Amino acid sequence: MTESNNPPNVFIDTNIWIYAFVDAQEKTKTQRARALIRRERMISLSTQVINEITNNLLRKYDATEDVIQRLVRTMYRKYQVYTFTEDLLLNASRLRTTYSLSFWDSTIVASALESGATILYSEDMHDSLIVNNQLHIKNPLKELS
């Protein structure tokens, strides 16, 4: 079997983005999150992830609206952004039942599947879970937690 020349499409969950954007006390996590985002060539995310990032930046880190607007523009320009559809939400419901996911995690997983991602990077989901024989959930910060 030959390996494809196309890089895998990855989906990155909110917590990894927050570590990358904020110089937190956990410097190793920040460095690893930034390196992951720089390394990956095909990154997808959802409007849910953008909403969660902006909410955290506003609430916890006192980001200005100018910062938020630049962030939103950049996310839409650099990455593939998926929005909720009826089919996606129905799939999320099936995923909740099949994989015992929370509501919010199921919408992230459904969005990642919709994007065609083969890897979902998240610090707080079921590390090593393989969903629908397509999506591998990985915690890139596992040994740091």
PAZAPA-4460 file (N, C-alpha, C; in steps of 0.05 Angstrom, whole numbers, plus 32768, in hexadecimal, padded with zeros to 4 digits):
% residues 145
    n_x    n_y    n_z   ca_x   ca_y   ca_z    c_x    c_y    c_z   seq   type   mol
   8011   7FE8   8000   8000   8000   8000   8012   8019   8000     1      M     A
   800D   802B   7FEE   801D   8044   7FED   800F   805A   7FFC     2      T     A
   801E   806A   8009   8013   8080   8018   800C   8097   8005     3      E     A
   7FF6   80A3   800A   7FED   80BA   7FF9   7FFF   80D2   7FFE     4      S     A
   8003   80E1   7FE9   8012   80FA   7FEB   8002   8110   7FF8     5      N     A
   7FE8   810C   7FFA   7FD8   8121   8006   7FDA   811F   8025     6      N     A
   7FDF   8136   8031   7FE0   8135   804F   7FC4   8130   805A     7      P     A
   7FC3   8124   8071   7FA9   811E   807D   7F9B   8138   8085     8      P     A
   7F81   8137   8082   7F70   814E   808C   7F6C   814A   80AA     9      N     A
   7F73   815D   80B9   7F70   815B   80D6   7F5C   8170   80E0    10      V     A
   7F4E   816A   80F5   7F3B   817C   8102   7F47   8182   811E    11      F     A
   7F48   819B   8125   7F54   81A3   813F   7F3E   81AF   8151    12      I     A
   7F3C   81A4   8169   7F28   81AC   817C   7F31   81C6   818B    13      D     A
   7F1E   81D2   8197   7F22   81EC   81A4   7F3A   81EE   81B7    14      T     A
   7F3D   81DB   81C8   7F52   81DD   81DD   7F6E   81DF   81D1    15      N     A
   7F73   81D2   81BB   7F8D   81D3   81AE   7F91   81EF   81A3    16      I     A
   7F7D   81FB   8197   7F7F   8216   818D   7F84   822A   81A3    17      W     A
   7F76   8227   81BA   7F7A   8239   81D1   7F97   8238   81DA    18      I     A
   7FA2   8220   81DD   7FBE   821E   81E5   7FD0   822C   81D1    19      Y     A
   7FCA   822A   81B7   7FDB   8236   81A3   7FD9   8255   81A3    20      A     A
   7FC1   825F   81AA   7FBD   827C   81A8   7FC6   828B   81C1    21      F     A
   7FC7   827E   81D8   7FCB   828B   81F1   7FE5   8281   81FE    22      V     A
   7FF7   8293   8205   800F   828B   8214   8007   8285   8230    23      D     A
   8000   826C   8234   7FF5   8264   824E   800C   825C   8261    24      A     A
   8005   8254   8279   8019   824B   828C   8025   8230   8283    25      Q     A
   8016   8221   8274   801F   8207   826A   802E   820B   824F    26      E     A
   8046   8215   8250   8055   821D   8238   805A   8205   8225    27      K     A
   805E   81EE   8230   8063   81D6   821F   804A   81D0   820E    28      T     A
   8032   81D3   821A   8019   81CE   820B   8016   81E3   81F5    29      K     A
   801D   81FC   81FC   801B   8212   81E8   802E   820C   81D1    30      T     A
   8047   8204   81D7   805A   81FE   81C2   8051   81E7   81B1    31      Q     A
   8047   81D2   81BD   803F   81BA   81AE   8026   81C1   819D    32      R     A
   8013   81D0   81A7   7FFC   81D8   8197   8004   81E8   817F    33      A     A
   8015   81FB   8183   801E   820C   816D   802D   81FC   8158    34      R     A
   803E   81E9   8161   804D   81D9   814E   803A   81C7   813E    35      A     A
   8025   81BC   814B   8012   81AB   813E   8003   81BB   8127    36      L     A
   7FFA   81D3   812E   7FEC   81E3   811A   7FFE   81EB   8103    37      I     A
   8017   81F2   8109   802A   81F9   80F3   8030   81E1   80E2    38      R     A
   8032   81C9   80EE   8039   81B1   80DF   8023   81A7   80CC    39      R     A
   800B   81A8   80D5   7FF5   819D   80C5   7FEE   81AF   80AD    40      E     A
   7FE9   81A3   8096   7FE4   81B2   807E   7FC7   81B5   8077    41      R     A
   7FB6   81A2   807F   7F9A   81A3   8079   7F8A   81A2   8094    42      M     A
   7F83   81B9   809D   7F75   81BC   80B7   7F58   81C4   80B3    43      I     A
   7F46   81B5   80C0   7F2A   81BC   80C1   7F22   81C3   80DD    44      S     A
   7F0D   81D2   80DF   7F00   81D8   80F9   7EE3   81E0   80F3    45      L     A
   7ED4   81E4   8108   7EB8   81EB   8104   7EB2   8206   8110    46      S     A
   7E9B   8211   8109   7E93   822A   8115   7E90   8227   8133    47      T     A
   7E89   820F   813D   7E88   820B   815A   7EA4   8210   8166    48      Q     A
   7EB9   8206   815A   7ED4   8209   8164   7EDB   8227   8164    49      V     A
   7ED5   8235   814F   7EDA   8252   814E   7ECB   8260   8164    50      I     A
   7EB1   8259   8168   7EA1   8265   817D   7EAE   8260   8199    51      N     A
   7EB6   8247   819D   7EC2   8241   81B7   7EDD   824F   81BB    52      E     A
   7EED   8252   81A6   7F06   8260   81A9   7F01   827D   81B0    53      I     A
   7EEF   828A   81A1   7EEA   82A7   81A5   7EDE   82AB   81C1    54      T     A
   7ECC   829A   81C9   7EC0   829C   81E4   7ED5   829B   81FA    55      N     A
   7EE8   8287   81F7   7EFD   8284   820B   7F10   829D   820A    56      N     A
   7F17   82A6   81F3   7F29   82BD   81F1   7F1C   82D6   81FD    57      L     A
   7F02   82DA   81F8   7EF4   82F1   8204   7EF1   82EE   8222    58      L     A
   7EE8   82D7   822B   7EE2   82D3   8247   7EFA   82D1   8259    59      R     A
   7F0D   82C0   8251   7F24   82BA   8262   7F3D   82CB   825D    60      K     A
   7F3F   82D5   8245   7F58   82E3   823E   7F54   8300   8235    61      Y     A
   7F3C   830A   8239   7F36   8327   8233   7F3E   832F   8217    62      D     A
   7F3A   831F   8204   7F40   8326   81E8   7F2E   833D   81DF    63      A     A
   7F39   834E   81CE   7F29   8364   81C3   7F19   835B   81AB    64      T     A
   7F05   836A   81A4   7EF6   8363   818C   7F07   8364   8173    65      E     A
   7F1B   8375   8172   7F2D   8376   815B   7F3C   835B   8159    66      D     A
   7F45   8351   816F   7F53   8337   816F   7F40   8321   8166    67      V     A
   7F28   8321   8170   7F14   830D   8168   7F0E   830E   814B    68      I     A
   7F0A   8326   8140   7F04   8329   8124   7F1B   831F   8112    69      Q     A
   7F33   8326   8119   7F4B   831C   810A   7F4D   82FE   810B    70      R     A
   7F48   82F3   8123   7F48   82D6   8126   7F34   82C8   8114    71      L     A
   7F1B   82D2   8115   7F06   82C6   8104   7F0D   82C7   80E7    72      V     A
   7F16   82DE   80DE   7F1E   82E1   80C2   7F34   82CD   80BA    73      R     A
   7F48   82CC   80CC   7F5F   82BA   80C7   7F56   829C   80C6    74      T     A
   7F45   8294   80D8   7F3B   8278   80D9   7F2D   8271   80BF    75      M     A
   7F1C   8283   80B5   7F0D   827E   809D   7F1F   827E   8084    76      Y     A
   7F34   828E   8084   7F46   8290   806D   7F5A   8279   806C    77      R     A
   7F63   8270   8083   7F79   825B   8084   7F6F   823F   8085    78      K     A
   7F57   823A   8090   7F4E   821F   8096   7F32   821A   808A    79      Y     A
   7F2C   8201   8088   7F11   81F9   807E   7EFE   81F9   8096    80      Q     A
   7EE9   8209   8095   7ED7   820C   80AB   7EBC   81FF   80A4    81      V     A
   7EB2   81EE   80B6   7E99   81E0   80B2   7E84   81EB   80C4    82      Y     A
   7E6C   81ED   80BA   7E55   81F7   80C9   7E41   81E0   80CE    83      T     A
   7E30   81E3   80E1   7E1C   81CE   80E7   7E07   81CE   80D1    84      F     A
   7E00   81B6   80CA   7DE9   81B1   80B8   7DD7   819D   80C6    85      T     A
   7DC0   8199   80BB   7DAD   8185   80C6   7DBB   816A   80C6    86      E     A
   7DC7   8162   80B0   7DD4   8148   80AE   7DEB   8145   80C3    87      D     A
   7DFA   815A   80C7   7E10   8159   80DA   7E05   8155   80F6    88      L     A
   7DF0   8164   80FD   7DE5   8161   8118   7DD8   8146   811D    89      L     A
   7DCB   813B   8108   7DC0   8120   810B   7DD6   810B   810E    90      L     A
   7DEC   810F   80FF   7E03   80FD   8102   7E0F   8100   811F    91      N     A
   7E10   8119   8129   7E1A   811D   8144   7E09   810D   8158    92      A     A
   7DEF   810D   8154   7DDD   80FE   8165   7DE4   80E0   8164    93      S     A
   7DE8   80D5   814D   7DEF   80B9   814A   7E0A   80B4   8158    94      R     A
   7E1D   80C6   8154   7E37   80C2   8161   7E36   80C3   817F    95      L     A
   7E24   80D4   818A   7E21   80D4   81A8   7E19   80B9   81B2    96      R     A
   7E06   80AD   81A4   7DFC   8092   81AC   7E12   807D   81A8    97      T     A
   7E1E   807C   8191   7E31   8067   818B   7E4B   8069   819B    98      T     A
   7E55   8081   81A0   7E6F   8084   81AD   7E6E   8091   81C8    99      Y     A
   7E56   8095   81D3   7E52   80A1   81EE   7E61   80BC   81F0   100      S     A
   7E5C   80CD   81DD   7E68   80E7   81DD   7E55   80FC   81E9   101      L     A
   7E60   8111   81F4   7E50   8127   81FD   7E44   8136   81E4   102      S     A
   7E30   8146   81E9   7E24   8155   81D3   7E39   8165   81C3   103      F     A
   7E49   8175   81D2   7E5C   8186   81C4   7E72   8176   81B6   104      W     A
   7E7B   8161   81C3   7E90   8150   81B6   7E85   8142   819D   105      D     A
   7E6B   813A   819E   7E60   812D   8187   7E5E   8140   816F   106      S     A
   7E59   815A   8174   7E57   816D   815E   7E73   8172   8152   107      T     A
   7E88   8172   8164   7EA3   8174   815A   7EAB   815C   8149   108      I     A
   7EA5   8144   8153   7EAB   812B   8144   7E9C   812A   812A   109      V     A
   7E82   8132   812A   7E72   8132   8111   7E7E   8146   80FD   110      A     A
   7E87   815D   8107   7E93   8171   80F5   7EAD   8166   80E9   111      S     A
   7EBD   8159   80FA   7ED6   814E   80F1   7ED1   8139   80DB   112      A     A
   7EBD   8128   80E0   7EB6   8113   80CB   7EAD   8121   80B2   113      L     A
   7E9C   8135   80B4   7E92   8144   809D   7EA9   8150   808D   114      E     A
   7EBE   8159   809B   7ED5   8165   808D   7EE6   8151   807F   115      S     A
   7EE2   8137   8085   7EF3   8122   8079   7F0D   811F   8089   116      G     A
   7F0F   812A   80A0   7F27   8128   80B1   7F2C   810B   80B8   117      A     A
   7F45   8104   80BA   7F4D   80E9   80C4   7F57   80EA   80E0   118      T     A
   7F5E   8102   80E9   7F68   8106   8105   7F59   811E   8111   119      I     A
   7F4F   811A   812A   7F44   8130   813A   7F56   8134   8152   120      L     A
   7F63   814B   8153   7F74   8151   816A   7F64   815F   817F   121      Y     A
   7F64   8153   8197   7F55   815E   81AD   7F62   8155   81C7   122      S     A
   7F63   8167   81DA   7F6F   8160   81F4   7F5B   8152   8206   123      E     A
   7F42   8157   8202   7F2E   814E   8216   7F19   813B   820B   124      D     A
   7F1F   812D   81F5   7F0D   8118   81EB   7F19   80FD   81F0   125      M     A
   7F0B   80E8   81E6   7F14   80CC   81E9   7F2D   80C7   81D9   126      H     A
   7F44   80CA   81E4   7F5D   80C6   81D6   7F5E   80A9   81CB   127      D     A
   7F67   80A7   81B2   7F6A   808D   81A4   7F50   8081   8199   128      S     A
   7F39   808F   819E   7F20   8085   8193   7F20   8087   8175   129      L     A
   7F17   8073   8167   7F14   8074   814A   7EF6   8074   8144   130      I     A
   7EED   8089   8136   7ED1   808D   8131   7ECB   8086   8113   131      V     A
   7EB7   8075   8110   7EAE   806D   80F5   7EC5   8063   80E3   132      N     A
   7ED8   8056   80EE   7EF0   804C   80DF   7EFD   8062   80CE   133      N     A
   7EFA   807B   80D6   7F04   8091   80C6   7F15   80A4   80D7   134      Q     A
   7F0A   80AB   80EE   7F15   80C1   80FD   7F22   80B7   8117   135      L     A
   7F3C   80BE   8119   7F4B   80B6   8131   7F4E   80CE   8143   136      H     A
   7F44   80CC   815C   7F46   80E2   816F   7F60   80DF   817D   137      I     A
   7F70   80F4   817D   7F8B   80F4   8189   7F8E   810C   819B   138      K     A
   7F9A   8107   81B2   7FA1   811D   81C5   7FBF   8123   81C0   139      N     A
   7FC5   8139   81B3   7FE1   813F   81AD   7FF1   8148   81C6   140      P     A
   7FE2   814C   81DC   7FEF   8156   81F4   7FEE   8141   820A   141      L     A
   7FE8   8128   8203   7FE3   8113   8216   7FF8   8110   822B   142      K     A
   8011   810D   8223   8026   8108   8237   802C   8121   8248   143      E     A
   8020   8138   8241   8024   8150   8250   800E   8154   8265   144      L     A
   7FF8   8146   8263   7FE1   814B   8275   7FE6   813E   8290   145      S     A
***
